[in-house]
C-alpha cells in the first residue's frame, strides 16, 4: 500500500470512530512475544462464544494446532504448558506480515471478512474488528502489550444471581450495551481503577473471574480457598480481597499483577461481604454466622480488630472524615429492618435506625432470606445514605451526618444492592423479584428508567471499562 493511501485510510477510520486494523509491512525482525501470548491470547482459547464450542474442546485432541489439556483441577495452563501452546501456535503464524497471511488468524475468521473457506471448529469471529481477533492479530504483529483503548467509559454492571451472566448498562442512555457471560452464579462485582478489567466472584467454580473489559470475556479464573461471596479492590488496583463463605472463616487476597491467590487470611466466621474502605487502608468483612465485623489492615494483610454485633452482618458501607479516613460503618443486620451505625475509631455501635412502614404498601415477608434490608450505599458527595427494604419495596434515603429520613422511592420487588454514577446524579438498584435494574434520579428522588436484566439481579457496581 502506498504511504499516501495508508495515511488517508487511517485518517478516515479515525474520523468515523472505527478501530484501525493495522497494515503490516514484511519484516525479518519481528519476534512473537510469549508473555503477550500467555496472558492475552490464551484466554481466547478458553472463552465461551455464543453458538461455538470453546477452542480447547477440539484443539487438545484432533488438530494440527495442539493445545495442552487441562486437568480437572486446572483453570488455566501452567507456564510449561503455555510454552508448548506458544510453540504450536507459532507454526501457523507469519510474524510481522499482513494478518490474512497467517492461518492462525484466517481459520477462525468468517469468509466474508477474509477468512478460510472452512474451519472444523466453526467461525468464531465475524469481523476483523472483533476485539478478540484483534488481540491475536496484534500478537502476530509482534505486540508486547495491549494497544491503548479508544476510551474508558463509565458503566453499571448488574450481576444476575440466578443466571450465568452480568448485564452491562451505559448510564448515559440507560440501555444495555453488553453481557458478560460464562460465569455461573456470579456474586460480587468490582472493577479495576484503570478500566482494564472487571472482577466477578464465581460461586460455581469457587474462583475469582477476571474479565477483559474490552472483550467482555473471562480471561483468567483464579482458584480460591472456598466458595466466594462479595469482594473489594484497593484504590491502586493492586489487590482484590474475596470473602470466603465457609467456616471457620477467611478472606483471600489476590495479587492482580501476577494473577495469583497470595494469601488466605483467617478471620472470625464465614464472610458474606468484604469491602475495602475508601482510603484503602482496611478491608472490612462481615460474618452472618458469628455476627462479627472483621477488620484487616491492607498493608500487612492481617486481622487487626473485630466487633461482635447483635445479629448476622449483611451489607455495609462507609462515611469518611475530612482527611478521607473512615468515620462510620453503616451495617445492615439479619432480621433487622433498617441499619446500625458503628463508630470506626471507637469500635462500638452508636445508633440504630429502623425503617418505618410505607403507608399503602403491603409488607412482603416471603423470600427475605433472613435480610429484610439488603442494600446500602453512601452517595459520592457523602451527603446521603440509601438503604433498601425488601419488605416494603422501597429505598429509604437519609441525610448525613444527622441520619434523618428525607425521602423514599419505590424500586420494585426485593430491591437489593445500590450503586451511583460518579457524579452522584443517578442511583441504580437491582430489583431481584422483578428482574430489572431501577435507575433513580438522586436529586428528584424518582425513577427514570427500569432496565430489563437477567434472573434475580442482586449485586451491582459502577465500574470503568476500556472500549476499543
Secondary structure per residue as TSV (DSSP state, phi and psi in degrees):
chain	resnum	aa	ss	phi	psi
A	1	X	-	360.0	134.7
A	2	X	-	-68.4	148.2
A	3	X	H	-55.7	-42.9
A	4	X	H	-62.6	-39.9
A	5	X	H	-68.7	-39.5
A	6	X	H	-63.2	-45.1
A	7	X	H	-62.1	-41.7
A	8	X	H	-63.7	-41.3
A	9	X	H	-63.0	-44.8
A	10	X	H	-63.2	-42.0
A	11	X	H	-62.8	-44.1
A	12	X	H	-62.0	-42.9
A	13	X	H	-62.4	-42.9
A	14	X	H	-66.6	-37.9
A	15	X	H	-63.4	-35.7
A	16	X	T	-96.1	7.4
A	17	X	T	76.9	17.2
A	18	X	-	-86.3	144.7
A	19	X	-	-65.6	145.6
A	20	X	-	-91.5	127.2
A	21	X	-	-87.8	120.7
A	22	X	-	-65.6	145.0
A	23	X	-	-108.3	125.7
A	24	X	-	-105.0	131.7
A	25	X	-	-87.5	143.9
A	26	X	-	-62.8	137.1
A	27	X	-	-147.1	154.8
A	28	X	S	-101.0	1.4
A	29	X	-	-110.8	3.2
A	30	X	-	-81.6	127.2
A	31	X	-	-111.1	139.2
A	32	X	-	-77.2	131.6
A	33	X	-	-91.6	123.1
A	34	X	H	-68.1	-44.9
A	35	X	H	-63.7	-39.0
A	36	X	H	-63.0	-43.4
A	37	X	I	-60.1	-47.7
A	38	X	I	-61.3	-48.8
A	39	X	I	-89.9	-24.6
A	40	X	I	-113.1	-39.9
A	41	X	I	-83.7	-46.0
A	42	X	H	-56.2	-38.5
A	43	X	H	-57.0	-26.1
A	44	X	H	-64.3	-31.5
A	45	X	H	-72.1	-18.7
A	46	X	H	-100.7	-14.0
A	47	X	-	-70.2	143.9
A	48	X	-	-97.4	113.5
A	49	X	-	-102.8	138.3
A	50	X	T	-56.9	127.5
A	51	X	T	86.8	-5.3
A	52	X	S	-119.2	152.6
A	53	X	-	-81.0	157.8
A	54	X	-	-66.8	145.6
A	55	X	H	-54.6	-38.8
A	56	X	H	-64.0	-22.9
A	57	X	H	-66.4	-31.7
A	58	X	H	-100.7	-38.4
A	59	X	H	-81.5	3.1
A	60	X	T	-92.8	-4.3
A	61	X	T	-126.8	-56.7
A	62	X	S	-133.4	44.4
A	63	X	S	-142.2	160.5
A	64	X	S	-67.9	-39.9
A	65	X	S	-80.1	108.2
A	66	X	-	-108.6	125.0
A	67	X	-	-99.8	146.9
A	68	X	-	-73.9	138.0
A	69	X	-	-72.2	145.1
A	70	X	-	-93.3	139.2
A	71	X	-	-72.4	166.6
A	72	X	T	-57.2	-34.0
A	73	X	T	-85.8	-10.0
A	74	X	-	-85.8	137.7
A	75	X	S	-107.9	-12.3
A	76	X	S	-156.1	164.9
A	77	X	-	-76.0	148.6
A	78	X	-	-72.6	169.2
A	79	X	H	-59.8	-41.6
A	80	X	H	-63.7	-44.4
A	81	X	H	-64.8	-39.6
A	82	X	H	-61.8	-38.7
A	83	X	H	-64.8	-36.9
A	84	X	H	-68.3	-39.9
A	85	X	H	-63.0	-40.8
A	86	X	H	-60.2	-46.6
A	87	X	H	-63.9	-39.2
A	88	X	H	-66.5	-46.7
A	89	X	H	-64.5	-35.7
A	90	X	H	-62.2	-23.9
A	91	X	T	-67.8	-18.6
A	92	X	T	-110.8	25.5
A	93	X	-	-128.3	137.7
A	94	X	-	-106.7	93.5
A	95	X	T	-60.5	131.4
A	96	X	T	83.1	-6.3
A	97	X	S	-95.2	172.4
A	98	X	-	-52.6	134.6
A	99	X	G	-53.2	-38.6
A	100	X	G	-74.0	4.1
A	101	X	G	-91.6	-8.7
A	102	X	-	-102.7	120.8
A	103	X	H	-61.3	-30.3
A	104	X	H	-55.8	-32.4
A	105	X	H	-95.2	-32.1
A	106	X	H	-83.8	-27.2
A	107	X	T	-62.9	-46.2
A	108	X	T	-88.2	3.0
A	109	X	B	-92.8	140.2
A	110	X	-	-57.7	145.4
A	111	X	G	-58.1	-40.4
A	112	X	G	-63.5	-19.3
A	113	X	G	-100.5	5.1
A	114	X	T	105.7	9.3
A	115	X	-	-80.6	174.7
A	116	X	-	-66.2	159.5
A	117	X	S	-65.5	-31.6
A	118	X	-	-146.7	142.3
A	119	X	-	-140.9	121.3
A	120	X	T	-59.9	-22.2
A	121	X	T	-93.4	7.6
A	122	X	-	83.3	174.3
A	123	X	-	-97.2	115.3
A	124	X	-	-91.6	-22.4
A	125	X	B	-129.6	121.7
A	126	X	S	-88.0	-12.4
A	127	X	-	-148.2	152.2
A	128	X	T	-74.4	-5.4
A	129	X	T	-89.3	-5.8
A	130	X	-	-57.9	132.4
A	131	X	H	-61.5	-38.0
A	132	X	H	-71.5	-40.7
A	133	X	H	-62.1	-37.7
A	134	X	H	-68.0	-32.6
A	135	X	H	-60.4	-44.7
A	136	X	H	-67.4	-40.6
A	137	X	H	-63.8	-38.0
A	138	X	H	-65.7	-36.6
A	139	X	H	-62.6	-44.5
A	140	X	H	-60.4	-32.1
A	141	X	T	-78.6	-5.9
A	142	X	T	100.5	13.7
A	143	X	-	-62.1	143.8
A	144	X	S	-110.5	-17.0
A	145	X	S	-141.7	160.7
A	146	X	-	-65.5	146.2
A	147	X	-	-67.3	160.0
A	148	X	-	-68.0	140.5
A	149	X	-	-72.2	160.0
A	150	X	S	-67.5	-37.6
A	151	X	E	-160.5	166.1
A	152	X	E	-118.3	117.4
A	153	X	E	-112.8	152.0
A	154	X	E	-77.9	132.3
A	155	X	E	-135.7	153.5
A	156	X	E	-107.9	125.2
A	157	X	E	-113.9	124.4
A	158	X	E	-107.8	114.6
A	159	X	E	-81.0	144.2
A	160	X	E	-112.1	103.7
A	161	X	T	-64.8	-27.6
A	162	X	T	-103.3	26.0
A	163	X	S	-134.1	-168.1
A	164	X	S	-121.7	31.3
A	165	X	-	-152.4	173.0
A	166	X	E	-134.6	141.6
A	167	X	E	-98.2	132.4
A	168	X	E	-104.0	124.0
A	169	X	E	-117.6	136.1
A	170	X	E	-89.7	113.1
A	171	X	T	-69.4	-14.2
A	172	X	T	-70.8	-28.6
A	173	X	T	-121.6	-13.0
A	174	X	T	57.8	35.5
A	175	X	E	-113.0	151.0
A	176	X	E	-75.0	126.7
A	177	X	E	-117.2	2.6
A	178	X	E	177.6	166.3
A	179	X	E	-136.8	128.5
A	180	X	E	-91.0	119.6
A	181	X	-	-112.8	178.2
A	182	X	S	69.0	32.2
A	183	X	-	-129.4	96.8
A	184	X	T	-78.5	129.6
A	185	X	T	55.8	65.7
A	186	X	E	-71.2	136.5
A	187	X	E	-111.5	-94.3
A	188	X	E	-82.5	159.6
A	189	X	E	-144.7	127.2
A	190	X	E	-142.1	166.7
A	191	X	E	-123.0	154.7
A	192	X	-	-67.8	138.4
A	193	X	T	-57.7	-28.3
A	194	X	T	-88.3	0.0
A	195	X	S	81.5	6.3
A	196	X	S	-78.9	-31.6
A	197	X	E	-141.8	158.8
A	198	X	E	-123.3	141.9
A	199	X	E	-116.7	124.2
A	200	X	E	-130.7	131.9
A	201	X	E	-81.7	136.1
A	202	X	E	-110.3	105.0
A	203	X	T	-69.5	-29.9
A	204	X	T	-69.0	-46.8
A	205	X	T	-95.9	-1.8
A	206	X	T	55.7	53.0
A	207	X	E	-138.7	158.3
A	208	X	E	-94.7	118.0
A	209	X	E	-95.6	121.8
A	210	X	E	-96.8	119.4
A	211	X	E	-105.3	129.1
A	212	X	E	-69.2	119.9
A	213	X	T	-62.1	-31.9
A	214	X	T	-80.7	-37.7
A	215	X	T	-91.5	-18.4
A	216	X	T	58.8	31.7
A	217	X	E	-119.9	151.1
A	218	X	E	-65.8	125.0
A	219	X	E	-105.8	-17.7
A	220	X	E	-160.4	141.9
A	221	X	E	-117.1	121.6
A	222	X	E	-98.3	119.5
A	223	X	E	-62.4	139.0
A	224	X	-	-112.6	170.0
A	225	X	S	-79.7	-9.3
A	226	X	S	-175.2	-166.2
A	227	X	-	-72.1	121.7
A	228	X	E	-87.1	154.6
A	229	X	E	-119.8	-117.6
A	230	X	E	-81.3	174.9
A	231	X	E	-152.0	164.9
A	232	X	E	-141.9	155.4
A	233	X	E	-125.9	143.3
A	234	X	-	-71.8	158.4
A	235	X	T	-65.9	-24.8
A	236	X	T	-89.6	-1.7
A	237	X	S	76.9	8.0
A	238	X	S	-79.9	-29.2
A	239	X	E	-136.4	146.2
A	240	X	E	-119.6	133.6
A	241	X	E	-105.5	129.3
A	242	X	E	-118.7	126.1
A	243	X	E	-73.5	129.7
A	244	X	E	-106.1	115.2
A	245	X	-	-89.3	55.5
A	246	X	S	-143.1	141.7
A	247	X	T	-74.6	151.0
A	248	X	T	-81.7	-7.8
A	249	X	-	122.2	132.6
A	250	X	E	-163.8	163.0
A	251	X	E	-128.4	125.9
A	252	X	E	-88.1	143.7
A	253	X	E	-112.8	121.8
A	254	X	E	-107.4	122.7
A	255	X	E	-85.0	117.6
A	256	X	T	-73.0	-35.8
A	257	X	T	-60.2	-43.1
A	258	X	T	-95.6	-7.6
A	259	X	T	53.1	50.1
A	260	X	E	-134.5	153.5
A	261	X	E	-83.9	106.2
A	262	X	E	-95.0	-16.2
A	263	X	E	-163.7	144.8
A	264	X	E	-115.1	114.2
A	265	X	E	-91.3	119.3
A	266	X	E	-69.1	134.2
A	267	X	-	-135.3	-177.4
A	268	X	S	-95.7	89.4
A	269	X	S	105.5	154.2
A	270	X	-	-58.7	134.1
A	271	X	E	-100.6	124.4
A	272	X	E	-86.1	-50.3
A	273	X	E	-128.6	141.4
A	274	X	E	-131.6	140.2
A	275	X	E	-132.4	150.0
A	276	X	E	-98.1	130.0
A	277	X	-	-62.8	157.5
A	278	X	T	-55.2	-30.3
A	279	X	T	-88.8	2.2
A	280	X	S	64.5	13.0
A	281	X	S	-82.6	-19.7
A	282	X	E	-139.1	150.3
A	283	X	E	-111.7	127.8
A	284	X	E	-116.7	118.6
A	285	X	E	-114.5	147.7
A	286	X	E	-122.0	137.0
A	287	X	E	-110.7	129.8
A	288	X	T	-72.9	-44.2
A	289	X	T	-66.1	-44.1
A	290	X	T	-100.3	-0.5
A	291	X	-	60.3	32.1
A	292	X	E	-116.1	145.3
A	293	X	E	-96.3	126.0
A	294	X	E	-113.1	124.4
A	295	X	E	-112.1	123.6
A	296	X	E	-111.6	133.0
A	297	X	E	-79.1	117.5
A	298	X	T	-74.6	-12.1
A	299	X	T	-79.2	-26.3
A	300	X	T	-116.7	-14.4
A	301	X	T	54.4	47.1
A	302	X	E	-126.4	147.5
A	303	X	E	-69.7	125.6
A	304	X	E	-111.0	-27.8
A	305	X	E	-162.0	161.3
A	306	X	E	-142.8	157.0
A	307	X	E	-139.0	126.3
A	308	X	E	-88.3	133.4
A	309	X	-	-107.9	179.2
A	310	X	S	-76.1	-26.2
A	311	X	S	-141.7	176.1
A	312	X	-	-60.9	147.9
A	313	X	E	-87.1	126.0
A	314	X	E	-109.0	-145.5
A	315	X	E	-58.9	151.0
A	316	X	E	-135.7	159.8
A	317	X	E	-154.6	177.2
A	318	X	E	-134.9	150.1
A	319	X	E	-112.4	159.8
A	320	X	E	-124.9	158.2
A	321	X	-	-81.1	174.0
A	322	X	T	-61.2	-28.8
A	323	X	T	-85.6	4.4
A	324	X	S	91.4	-8.6
A	325	X	-	-71.8	162.6
A	326	X	E	-76.2	129.0
A	327	X	E	-98.3	-60.0
A	328	X	E	-130.2	152.3
A	329	X	E	-107.3	124.6
A	330	X	E	-94.3	130.9
A	331	X	E	-131.9	131.2
A	332	X	E	-96.4	143.1
A	333	X	E	-120.3	153.4
A	334	X	T	-57.2	133.6
A	335	X	T	74.4	0.6
A	336	X	-	-111.9	127.2
A	337	X	S	-91.7	77.8
A	338	X	E	160.7	-146.6
A	339	X	E	-150.3	160.3
A	340	X	E	-118.2	162.2
A	341	X	E	-119.6	128.3
A	342	X	E	-115.0	125.9
A	343	X	E	-73.1	119.8
A	344	X	T	-65.5	-42.3
A	345	X	T	-74.4	-41.1
A	346	X	T	-78.4	-18.8
A	347	X	T	58.4	48.5
A	348	X	E	-151.0	154.0
A	349	X	E	-72.5	133.5
A	350	X	E	-120.8	-11.2
A	351	X	E	-161.0	156.5
A	352	X	E	-141.6	119.7
A	353	X	E	-114.4	119.6
A	354	X	E	-102.9	134.3
A	355	X	-	-76.7	127.2
A	356	X	-	-77.8	163.5
A	357	X	-	-60.8	154.2
A	358	X	-	-97.4	117.2
A	359	X	T	-55.1	131.7
A	360	X	T	82.0	-4.9
A	361	X	-	-103.2	124.6
A	362	X	-	-70.5	135.4
A	363	X	-	-76.0	138.5
A	364	X	-	-116.3	126.8
A	365	X	-	-120.8	-1.2
A	366	X	T	-81.5	132.3
A	367	X	T	71.5	25.7
A	368	X	-	-72.2	-18.7
A	369	X	T	54.4	37.9
A	370	X	T	76.7	4.6
A	371	X	-	-132.7	88.9
A	372	X	S	-65.1	-27.0
A	373	X	-	-124.2	123.4
A	374	X	-	-146.9	57.9
A	375	X	-	-179.6	123.8
A	376	X	E	-139.4	140.7
A	377	X	E	-159.1	141.1
A	378	X	E	-96.6	134.2
A	379	X	-	-62.0	154.0
A	380	X	T	-56.0	-29.5
A	381	X	T	-84.6	-2.3
A	382	X	S	74.6	11.7
A	383	X	S	-96.5	-16.0
A	384	X	E	-137.4	152.1
A	385	X	E	-118.8	128.5
A	386	X	E	-110.4	135.2
A	387	X	E	-139.5	125.8
A	388	X	E	-89.2	148.6
A	389	X	E	-120.2	116.7
A	390	X	T	-75.6	-21.3
A	391	X	T	-70.2	-44.3
A	392	X	T	-113.0	8.2
A	393	X	T	60.1	29.1
A	394	X	E	-126.2	159.7
A	395	X	E	-105.8	130.8
A	396	X	E	-97.5	134.4
A	397	X	E	-115.8	126.0
A	398	X	E	-120.3	142.3
A	399	X	E	-78.4	152.0
A	400	X	T	-121.9	142.6
A	401	X	T	-93.3	1.5
A	402	X	T	-79.4	-13.2
A	403	X	-	61.2	33.6
A	404	X	-	-87.8	137.4
A	405	X	E	-69.7	130.6
A	406	X	E	-121.8	-3.3
A	407	X	E	177.5	164.7
A	408	X	E	-142.0	147.6
A	409	X	E	-136.2	132.7
A	410	X	E	-69.8	128.4
A	411	X	-	-135.6	36.7
A	412	X	-	84.4	179.4
A	413	X	T	-78.5	132.0
A	414	X	T	54.9	58.9
A	415	X	E	-67.3	143.0
A	416	X	E	-120.7	-120.3
A	417	X	E	-74.4	163.5
A	418	X	E	-130.9	142.5
A	419	X	E	-143.9	166.7
A	420	X	E	-127.4	155.7
A	421	X	-	-68.6	157.2
A	422	X	T	-57.0	-31.7
A	423	X	T	-82.5	-3.8
A	424	X	S	75.2	5.7
A	425	X	S	-75.6	-27.4
A	426	X	E	-130.7	133.9
A	427	X	E	-105.7	145.7
A	428	X	E	-123.4	133.8
A	429	X	E	-136.2	127.7
A	430	X	E	-79.9	124.8
A	431	X	E	-99.7	95.8
A	432	X	T	-61.9	-31.7
A	433	X	T	-80.9	-17.4
A	434	X	T	-108.9	-8.2
A	435	X	T	59.9	37.9
A	436	X	E	-136.0	161.3
A	437	X	E	-110.8	127.3
A	438	X	E	-88.4	134.2
A	439	X	E	-105.3	125.5
A	440	X	E	-121.4	127.9
A	441	X	E	-68.1	114.5
A	442	X	T	-70.3	-29.8
A	443	X	T	-78.8	-47.0
A	444	X	T	-80.8	-15.3
A	445	X	T	56.7	55.2
A	446	X	E	-148.5	150.3
A	447	X	E	-70.0	134.9
A	448	X	E	-115.9	-13.6
A	449	X	E	-162.3	146.7
A	450	X	E	-121.0	113.2
A	451	X	E	-105.0	116.0
A	452	X	E	-63.2	130.9
A	453	X	-	-129.0	-145.4
A	454	X	S	-97.3	-161.5
A	455	X	S	-79.4	123.5
A	456	X	S	55.7	67.6
A	457	X	E	-71.8	126.0
A	458	X	E	-124.6	-86.8
A	459	X	E	-66.2	143.2
A	460	X	E	-147.4	150.7
A	461	X	E	-153.4	149.1
A	462	X	E	-87.6	128.9
A	463	X	E	-134.7	162.6
A	464	X	E	-96.8	139.4
A	465	X	E	-134.1	126.5
A	466	X	E	-68.1	142.9
A	467	X	E	-129.3	131.2
A	468	X	-	-80.1	360.0
